[in-house]
Every structure is written in C-alpha cells, then in structure tokens.
Amino acid sequence: MIFNVQPSGVVGANSPIIYQFFSSLFASDNFYYKVEVFVWTGTTTIPATPIATIERVPDTFASGRAFVDIHKIVQQYLTNDFFTASGYKVNINGGAVNCAVKVQGYYTTGSSSNVTALITSNIVLATNGYTYMSDGFNDPLVTTGLLTSKTKFIIPIGTPSYYVWFDASVVTELEIDVTAVTPNTVTGTATRIQGVDLVQLYNNAGVSGDATLLVTAGESQFAFAIERPCQNRYGLIPLHFLNRWGVYESYVFNALHRTQIDVTRETFERAMFAQTDMSERWTYGYQINTPYLINAKEKYTLNTNYIPEDDNDSVQQMYLSDNILLEDGAIKSATITDASIGFKTRTNDKLIDYTINVEVNSPLINKVVR
C-alpha cells in the first residue's frame, strides 16, 4: 500500500484535500479500500477514533488506484469567529485543525478475509483558506513569511488596528526599528497560526513616519515596508477579511466613503372607526395607511486611496472572501455586493484605486428572535 498523492504542510479547506492510494492486490476478489479520516485539534498525535470512514473500490481507469477528497469533512470542524480585532497578539484558535487519513485494503481469498498493510498519511494543518485552480491539487499554502500577498502595508494615522498573521512554528520574531515581538508558545493547532497588531507594535517602537517590518523565519529574514499617510478628511474604514490563507487580513479604506440605508416595510389599511374617540384622532391625523415590519440594510461605498499594483491580489482575495468584518464604530459582518471588478495596472492606468460596495449582513433594527 502506498500513497500516490497526499497533501503536506498547511492546506486550505476551501479547496480539495486529496489522497490517492494504491495496492498491488487491487485485482483480488472483493477488493476495496477502507479510508479512516481524522480531524482534530491540539497536538499532532492522531486520535484513536476516526471521525469518518469511507470505502472506495479500485478505479479501473486509474490502474487500480482510488482517491478521496476530505475538504468538506474538514470544513465542518473549522470556525471563523476567532478574530475580534482586539489584543496585541492573537491566536487562530478554532480556525485551524489537524487532519490525516489511514488506508487499508480488504479482500478475500476463497473463504478467507484478508487485509493489506495499513498506511498513514502526512499530518497537515488545515485552515479556512484556499488555493487557485492554476496551483493544481494539494498545493501547500506558503507560510515561510507572513500569510499575505502584500509586500507593503499602508496604515493611515488613526487606524485602530491592523493585523498580520504568520505560522508561529516558522516565524520566530517580528521587529520594527529595534522593538521586537516574539510569538506565543506553540502548544497545538490553536496557537500554530498567530497574529500581531502592527499598530501596537509600531507605537511600542516609538517611531514616526514610515518604517520597515522585519520578519525572521529560521535563517531567513523578510522586509515589509510600512507607510503611515495622514488620515483623509473623509475618515477611514478598516476592513478585515478572510484571505486565501484562512486568516483575517486588514485593509484600510482611506478616501471618500458614503453610507446609505435601504428601507423595507409592509403596510396595511386600518379602519377609520377603529378607535374610541374618532373626533379627537381626526384632529391630528389618523394613520389609515399603517406601516409595519420596518427595517433597513446599511450599505457602504468605499474608496481606496492610490495603492501599489502588488495589492491587486489582496483586493481579489477580498472579493473572494466569505467573511468580512467592517469597523465603523462597531465591528459589523459585511458582504461585497459588486459582481465584478476590473483590475488596474501601472502600465494601463498609471494610478491604481478602486471603489467597492459593501452591505452589512445584519438588519439595522434588531429584530432577530431566533
């Protein structure tokens, strides 16, 4: 028994997590593969009991091999409520789990039942991330530096928080000027992926103006520019969205923004005689056409300032995110309502900026009863 294909490293559970396996005994009578799926939190010790069992028959078109995709199973054990935009150093907690499979072949020889050797896959860490189709199957998420595609962080003065995330089993230090922060102790899945608020780190460093963030991972060091422009006169709106690594990436809209509400209501016509004193009601106007079930949805039109072309991938991930948190006095769950976006480049457009329409996911009036 061998694995022909299996994931490694850190994987995104919003894309396939595929295992392909093979036994040279696949042509035996009544042969089938039995796959035990393990998803768990904590240390890398595989639990004794699987959370799912899958049976597969050999695929004649794959020369007796078979495969399973477990990403839908893994998704059920992940949460995306691990982030509250507060705290200096934060952990991913339930936003990451370990997963692995064990495979064994079963077949008969005459009246005897037989089994092949049991094989165990790699143990991988899964998050709410994903890979692009062009990456192929089981492409691991790169975690050697920060879990972002950005090369520069634009953090306007007055931004309340701005988080960057990293694999704490790889990254050993983040530093601005001579002020460094080290990760929390990694004790399992809950602390493997961690975040740091760059605003607090910047303030602790006591620097002013632009700065450089140095990230140390083993013997490698990565440098990220930090720009601190003045806050625009229109104010700023920070967004935190689940990116392709399955962590909440911060983005600050520091330009003109507008808000509106879309109101919904029902009405019914009330009878004029349905009151005790008809003449008194008539003096101040009687509500014949009566509204009810009134509520509204908040909507935002957000504009970026001029941004580097390298931010295009980050903007794309914002559009593809299934969980966005908007900060405007309070943290609000939101959804981008634009159906498409045309990406700009320095060559074609010189200056790059975007307008994005966002809708808050909860109604304005709290009428949630169940």
TIVOFI-703645 format. One record per residue: x, y, z of N, C-alpha, C in turn. Coordinates in steps of 0.001 Angstrom, whole numbers, plus 500000, padded with zeros to 6 digits. Example, Ala and Ser with C-alpha at 12.3 -4.5 7.8 and 13.67 -1.06 7.14 Angstrom:
513190494310507800512300495500507800513200496700507800 512850497750507080513670498940507140512900500030507870 
END
This chain:
500843498805500000500000500000500000500881501249500000 500557502172499128501291503427499069500321504571498786 500747505775499145500050506984498713500713507484497443 499936507660496398500451508292495175500403509810495283 499370510318495957499183511756496130498677511989497546 499256512972498217498767513381499527499250514804499805 498499515559500604498909516938500904500032516967501931 500630518156502060501668518361503065501629519809503511 502243520093504652502340521466505138501025522000505646 500668523209505202499418523869505582498527523934504353 497275523504504499496362523437503361495107524256503651 494412524666502587493161525393502709491984524455502526 491066524457503491489933523532503448488823523997502524 488981525147501871488018525568500862488439525143499461 489470524341499381489894523706498139490072522212498418 490115521379497363490219519930497596491438519534498424 491239518578499313492326517946500075492294516482499656 493144516121498714493025514849498004494122513873498413 493687512617498609494600511499498855494320510437497792 495359510036497076495240508914496146496152507800496638 495669506557496553496405505430497133496298504224496211 497202503260496443497280502105495541497791500887496291 497208499745495958497695498448496431497863497531495238 498954496819495190499191495879494091498230494702494130 497467494577495211496497493485495351495097493905494904 494996495036494194493671495582493864492822494631493022 493445493693492289492686492768491437492162491565492206 492436491466493498491958490344494299490442490370494411 489874489236494757488418489124494866487889490079495932 486796490774495579486063491644496522486955492721497145 487941493167496401488880494137496973488218495516497094 488488496177498221488106497586498383489073498244499374 489150499562499267489975500351500179489082500918501281 489566500851502499488868501459503635489704502636504140 489084503820504119489783505056504481489208505590505784 490064505783506755489661506406508015490144507854508020 489221508774508278489514510203508247489607510734509668 490681511438509957490903512003511290491012513524511179 490208514230511953490277515691512062490231516016513540 491217516777514013491295517023515445492052518307515744 491921518757516961492655519923517441493661519482518494 494599520369518792495602520064519814496928519692519191 497566518698519745498893518287519301498796517462518014 499933516999517521499970516232516279499775514731516488 499360514313517671499075512898517917497713512538517325 497694511571516412496444511183515761495532510479516774 494261510874516855493343510233517803493135508747517486 492597508035518443492368506599518252491163506336517356 490183507244517371488929507005516651488771508002515507 488516507508514299488293508427513174486942509117513291 486806510267512616485520510960512625484679510574511408 485274509864510457484528509386509291485271508200508691 484515507289508069485088506149507365484502506098505955 485367505966504977484955505963503578485486504693502915 484664504058502089485099502880501340485153503219499857 486220502770499209486407503021497787486806501721497088 486235501483495899486659500343495090487737500827494123 488610499930493675489668500348492737489067500897491448 489686501946490934489244502588489703489993501954488532 489239501284487641489894500601486514490561501595485565 490044502824485526490645503830484663491889504463485291 492147504151486554493332504672487248494256503537487667 494184502426486921495070501275487159494967500753488581 493749500728489128493524500150490447493669501119491596 494005502342491290494108503332492363492709503820492761 492657504538493857491420505191494292491811506467495017 490828507361495207491146508609495910489942509064496721 490224509931497702489183510607498471489557512083498580 488539512909498687488702514339498926487987514644500235 488712515090501254488128515236502586487857516688502972 487958517631502020487886519037502432486502519405502973 485433518777502468484098519076503001483946518593504440 484607517501504769484586516996506149485349517942507057 486523518366506611487369519242507424486678520574507703 485973521107506707485292522395506868484356522414508067 483724521283508359482752521225509445483381521444510821 484695521293510922485370521404512208486143522712512363 486033523592511366486711524885511422485728525984511791 486213526986512500485404528159512813486068529396512207 485283530458512024485858531713511543485561532863512490 485246532534513741484942533568514738486098533776515715 487331533483515257488480533561516151489045534968516258 488476535915515523489078537245515452488085538300515906 488505539157516827487634540222517332488262541602517183 489373541686516444490073542962516235490453543632517542 490865542844518504491338543393519772492467542511520295 493407543115520988494537542371521523495776542574520689 496917542531521350498200542748520685498615541511519903 498641540362520588498977539097519949497769538169520057 497305537663518920496095536831518892496413535485518260 495602534479518608495775533128518083494610532756517169 494832531796516300493796531372515376492747530498516054 493085529884517164492152529058517941491443528034517056 490106528115516927489368527115516155489433527297514660 490229528264514189490373528477512759491375527556512090 491918526585512841492869525625512271492685524271512953 492819523209512181492725521843512710493780520984512028 494132519881512677494974518865512050494084517873511314 494614517294510232493879516228509562494854515214508971 494379513977508855495169512881508300494208511756507933 494693510798507152493893509609506835494761508364507015 494067507266507295494691505942507300493947505077506289 494687504288505493494085503489504428494562502045504541 493614501145504318493926499721504328493070499032503267 493628498006502604492879497255501605492273495993502201 491049495666501773490341494471502234489986493623501020 490171492295501124489860491405500007489675489987500540 489227489081499663489011487684500063489841486766499182 490247485653499793490905484565499083490139483303499446 489312482865498521488425481753498850487432482192499907 487456481489501040486551481849502135487242482695503196 488499483039502943489269483789503937489209485284503639 489110486058504700489160487516504597490576487986504901 491067488916504113492444489378504270492499490907504245 493568491444504800493790492888504773495227493162504355 495422494315503751496769494736503388497403495459504573 498621495909504359499271496738505378498520498069505508 498505498612506708497863499908506976498875501019506715 498457502050505969499332503188505732498709504443506333 499563505336506809499127506581507443499707507758506673 498877508731506398499293509885505603500078510892506440 500553511922505772501111513076506471500036513715507347 500467514340508418499572515178509213499709516604508699 498593517196508288498631518556507754497745519456508603 498083520733508597497261521744509271496336522355508234 495036522383508530494049522934507601493432524191508191 493259525214507342492601526459507729491425526717506785 490770527849506954489680528239506063490194528865504767 491401528565504374491995529123503173491649528334501929 492275528703500828492042528035499548493242528259498645 493294527493497560494312527696496527493608528021495216 494335528596494291493778528893492975493830527639492094 492922527582491127492865526423490231494193526210489531 494871527298489182496150527193488472497254526595489337 497025526533490657498036525960491550498050524442491500 496986523825490978496900522369490958496364521826492269 496395520495492413495866519846493602496897519837494734 496381519991495941497196519849497155498391520791497199 498286521928496540499379522894496616499398523489498018 500490523330498764500504523846500142500535525366500168 499901525927501186499955527374501378501342527753501882 501950528738501247503304529149501628503245529902502950 503974529421503952503932530029505289505320530393505784 506247530661504864507605530970505299507732532385505842 506844533271505445506875534642505958505532534992506566 504955536124506163503623536495506610502572535871505702 501404535639506249500330534999505496499530536057504743 500169536644503767499568537692502953500322537785501643 499666538313500618500334538554499350500874539974499262 500633540781500287501111542154500276502620542221500465 503215543220499857504629543496500072504827544807500832 503740545559501005503784546841501696502480547011502475 502580547595503667501401547843504486501173549347504587 500018549801504088499661551218504148498684551393505306 499162552012506387498386552126507625498234553609507957 497137554228507581496967555658507851496997555969509349 497476557155509688497453557606511082496001557589511578 495784557028512742494438556929513298493795555578513103 494450554672512355493912553315512188493908552609513537 492749552085513991492692551484515326493481550185515450 493483549351514406494212548079514454494500547609513041 495578546869512890495976546367511577496772545088511819 496190543950511462496777542670511850497510541989510696 498639541380511023499339540470510121499458539119510837 499422538049510029499401536695510589500588535903510063 500972534879510820502149534099510465502057532716511094 502857531803510557502981530455511107504012530521512231 503545530388513470504427530551514632505413529397514793 505227528325514040506224527254514068507395527570513143 507250528615512319508295529010511376508866530376511742 507995531344511986508419532715512291508815532813513764 509962533391514022510461533489515393510446534911515938 510326535930515041510383537304515538509854538264514475 509136539301514959508737540435514123509306541688514769 509887542576513971510611543718514538510363544990513735 510106546078514454510090547418513873511126548238514620 512041548828513867513176549529514459513945548524515314 514046548730516612514722547746517467513745547081518415 512457547324518217511435546727519080510908545460518415 511050544348519117510681543049518557509566542411519372 508802541566518718507783540773519383507990539320518972 507897538428519933508049537004519656506692536328519758 506493535245519029505193534569519062504894533963520433 503602533729520668503207532936521824503737531516521648 503863530809522744504334529419522685503349528569521892 503860527807520936503005526933520133502735525654520911 501477525437521241501087524247522001500190523306521205 499771523725520021498880522892519207498267523714518105 497170523217517560496526523880516433496055525283516780 495606525508518001495045526808518386496083527926518346 497354527574518534498412528591518601499420528476517462 499178527567516516500127527391515405500139528637514513 498968529178514211498866530401513415498535531546514368 499327532627514299499148533743515220499156535068514465 498593536079515117498556537406514524499121538448515473 499599539555514907500130540677515681499527541960515132 499121542844516025498595544149515632499774545064515329 499952545416514051501081546257513658500978547664514238 499752548145514478499601549478515058500226549522516449 499953548499517256500539548465518598502038548263518547 502520547402517651503962547187517536504656548474517100 504063549186516159504609550456515682504660551476516817 503564551580517589503534552523518708504545552150519781 504687550851520055505665550405521053507089550737520622 507321550724519308508668551028518806509005552507518935 507975553359519110508215554783519294508733555494518066 508476554943516879508952555567515651507877556509515108 508235557306514132507290558187513461507538558104511965 506516558376511185506665558290509736506716556858509262 507263556647508084507345555318507504508368554466508256 508184553146508171509074552232508890509189550936508095 509979550014508616510165548705507989509881547614509005 509083546640508606508819545464509432509744544342508982 510543543823509904511423542690509620510834541433510233 510682540394509426510121539121509881511206538061509770 511530537441510896512574536413510930511923535040510952 512303534194509979511808532818509898513006531905509688 513430531255510769514631530433510680515832531307510386 516572530967509341517734531760508953517388532814507906 516101532906507537515675533880506532515046535090507207 515141536225506541514516537444507046513822538161505888 512575538577506155511763539233505136511482540661505582 511559541605504646511334543016504951510056543492504270 509205544175505028507959544741504517507932546232504856 507671547046503853507581548485504079506264548826504768 506314549775505686505121550295506355505025551784506036 503928552186505423503686553601505141502598554112506087 502816555312506640501867555916507569501365557250507019 500496557238505993499975558501505474499022559153506468 498767560437506270497789561130507105496396560606506795 495540560668507805494158560268507587493467561265506669 492740560761505697491986561602504786490901562353505535 490502563509505023489490564309505705488140563598505781 487940562582504932486674561847504950486635560772506034 487766560553506703487832559480507688488229558168507037 488426557152507847488865555867507316487947554745507787 487890553691506979487096552499507293488009551277507172 488372550637508290489154549398508199488244548203507896 488753547294507069488098546030506777489051544906507151 488491543834507697489266542622507962488546541486507244 489248540767506380488588539727505590489419538444505604 488738537302505538489432536025505458490115535930504095 491434535813504104492166535744502836492414534293502440 493243534076501445493428532714500924494203531817501876 494805532386502904495454531577503942494486531228505075 493261531771505027492284531477506076492471532311507321 493123533495507197493288534412508323492722535770507926 492425536600508935491798537890508684492853538938508317 492889539285507038493806540304506556493158541679506712 493942542665507114493429544019507327493646544871506087 492666545726505818492766546669504703492048547946505115 492686549100504901492128550373505349491721551212504145 490450551601504098489952552496503054490063553925503566 491024554652503005491352555992503496491050557019502406 489789557102502017489363558059500991487870558285501182 487263558974500243485842559271500329485029557984500489 484162557959501475483227556846501599481834557384501897 480838556680501441479450557074501655478693555931502287 477701556288503098476821555289503698475383555580503315 474588554544503248473170554701502984472424553553503637 471107553707503762470283552611504234469187552361503210 468916551087502954467797550684502112466683550188503031 465576550908503040464484550628503974463466549696503321 462998548729504089461913547843503661460764547966504652 459537547864504150458380547937505035457178547288504367 456231546887505204454924546440504747453895547450505247 452725547491504623451662548398505077450308547683505040 449415548171505863448017547731505776447126548938506053 445868548890505586444935549986505768444039549703506975 444142550600507961443378550459509196442025551163509039 440997550564509574439659551156509507439596552442510324 438916553463509790438859554757510470438090554700511780 437137553813511892436302553776513104436898552904514201 438123552414514010438724551506514988439415552275516098 438707553210516754439228553926517910438047554421518737 438337554763519976437248555144520886436774556558520654 437665557460520272437294558867520095437694559300518693 436786559148517747437085559405516340437394560876516073 436660561799516744436887563225516508438249563669517000 438674563145518143439993563521518668441098563022517753 441007561795517276442018561266516376442067562070515072 440910562548514631440855563275513364441618564589513421 441703565182514618442351566493514738443842566423514465 444498565330514764445934565265514493446283564233513410 445309563794512688445581562899511573445566561449511986 444753560691511352444631559280511693445435558435510707 446149557458511238447049556627510431446248555495509770 445654555814508612444918554781507890445896553815507225 446813554368506434447843553536505793448957553299506818 448959552130507455449804551868508627451011551003508260 452240551483508510453424550669508215453727549681509333 454326548561508947454806547589509937455949546790509304 456605545983510120457781545216509684458819546126509018 459058547287509631460027548237509083461447547825509479 462324547787508516463729547547508797464568548127507670 465882548024507810466766548614506815468088547867506780 468773547959505639470110547412505469471086548572505276 472210548512506004473258549517505832474139549147504648 474488550161503845475377549953502710476472551002502716 477658550586502303478816551470502248479383551473500836 479775552634500377480581552758499164481961553227499590 482946552364499433484294552605499943485261552845498787 486193553734499009487219554032498014488604553851498623 489443553149497890490839553082498316491505554397497954 492593554690498613493458555746498117494296555129497005 495275555811496488496133555209495475496992554126496122 496974552938495530497616551773496132498617551172495150 499583550373495662500542549727494756499876548610493958 500429548315492815499879547255491965499931545896492648 500897545694493551501002544430494277499766544148495132 498970545179495418497763544980496227496616544369495432 496772544223494109495682543679493307495253542289493772 496232541449494118495882540098494572495146540156495900 495533541079496773494839541232498047493396541700497829 493194542626496887491836543076496569491022541920495993 491640541103495164490945539938494616490503538996495731 491379538758496696491025537890497813489891538490498644 489842539815498740488741540478499445487412540158498762 487400540207497435486184539896496690485793538427496837 486771537553496973486508536118497081486238535665498514 486376536578499474486237536205500885484776535941501239 484565534913502067483207534621502546482967535166503950 483915535936504469483718536531505788484488537842505865 483748538947505965484339540282506010483831541001507248 484743541647507963484389542435509142484729543892508858 483746544765509018483907546196508761483899546938510093 484874547836510276484942548637511503484448550048511232 483318550386511856482798551746511781482048552016513091 482797552362514113482216552491515447482108551146516134 481560550172515440481484548794515925481931547875514795 482210546629515122482591545652514111481323545036513526 481192545105512204479992544632511535480363543592510475 479646542482510482479820541493509418479236542052508131 479960541885507012479541542525505764479847541624504572 479272542002503425479462541283502166479685542299501048 480644542026500178480830542856498986479730542512497989 479003543520497518477870543281496624478231543429495148 479421543925494848479840544039493442479989542653492831 479505542488491618479599541203490935480923541038490197 481630542128489956482895542042489226483777543230489581 485042543113489200485995544212489384486991544163488240 487311545318487684488330545401486643489641545840487251 490666545011487155491934545308487806492745546299486982 493369547211487690494173548252487060495654547929487189 496430548468486284497882548287486326498560549630486105 499825549702486507500593550927486294500746551227484798 500919550165484019501119550355482587499888550955481922 498713550426482266497487550867481594496854552095482231 496952552188483555496162553187484272496984554188485067 498289553995485138499177554889485885498897554837487389 497770555390487814497396555384489226496317554331489457 496430553601490588495530552484490864494690552797492095 493394552801491929492471552910493051491180552183492684 490393551831493720489179551052493493488031551599494335 486813551415493815485581551685494554484875550358494793 484522550100496054483930548815496440482646549075497207 481596548349496851480297548468497517480101547305498480 479733547645499713479628546667500787478270546799501461 477691545678501827476421545670502548476598544949503873 476084545549504955476158544925506278475199543740506315 475626542626506916474856541391506857473668541350507809 473637542217508802472524542210509750471628543425509511 470339543338509831469452544493509657469806545606510628 469386546821510308469706547978511150468971547909512485 467714547525512452466926547378513687467038545934514159 467330545789515435467492544448515994466127543818516220 465747542924515287464505542170515426464735540675515304 465958540262515575466282538850515481465674538131516683 464810537183516440464123536486517528464499535011517595 465164534492516546465555533077516592466683532831515598 
END
